[in-house]
């Protein structure tokens, strides 16, 4: 489905801006997909390796951890080491930064939409406070960097070469924050489901721990399969021009900007509080839809993958 006709980017933005301060999206010069060219892979892998090594080095035999919290913080460390520079791991305010980024997690707008009423009533007070804290901590770290560097953070910094002072630091920091938020939610979900499924299947977990030969890539297969069966989100698109969607048997027609009860479950989404009424692409009052029969169906599990018979439900 062409993006110019039914836009996923616009739909995602209209969901996210219900949770996140609109200023976070304004003036951005770096998008996540622009950072990962072939030349960036080595420095990216080095950053991941360093972040993982540091987190594991903090553990001792016999330690007990809260598994999901540890994994989430590990994910934050891996991401920030990649696009905020490895020096961010040494910041005395690193834990404060993680807490601020957790408060800005845009996934809430998708998985806990009822919470957005509270966010609107508070005029995003907690989110603005978290954004200011994250921006300050990242800017402090960036200010100590010299030279620019050839890692992913260096790429982001170079895009602000025509600015100086606080506007430069704020711009770079907000680019880093948005890249981080865009990259982390799906990874957290994938890691979470993988842990759930492995814990529920100790025989498979034992194979992962001793993986060799045919099982050498078992951990990767488990993550992919856990993500496939665990993630049952519905992809939203904002309809910018009349579009017909086929589900294999019944065509569903979704017109732009008006309700069509018989052919499309749709609604016109209200503008988020504080919004100017226009989207980054200049559109407004785009139609949001969920076609009849659009519920994602599970395909038969792969016999070679890590496949729980009855996956745990998300809450």
Buried (B, 14 or more C-beta within 10 A) or exposed (E): EEEEBBBEBBBBBBBBBBBBBBEBBEEBBBEEEEBBEEEBEEBBEBBBEBBBEBBEEEEEEEEEEEEEEBBBBBBBBBBBBBBBBBBBBEBEBBEBBBBBBBBBBBBBBBEEEEEBEEBBEEEBEBBBEBBEBBBBBBBBBBEEBEEBBEBBBBBBBBBBEEBEEEEBBBBBBBBBBBBBBBBBBEBBBBBBBBBBBBEBBEEBBEBBEEBEEEEEEBBEBBBBBBBBBBEEEEEBBBBBEBBEBEEEEEEBEBBBEEEBEEBBBBEEBEBBBEBEEEBBBEBEBBBBBBBEEBEEEEEEBEEEBBBBEEBEEEE
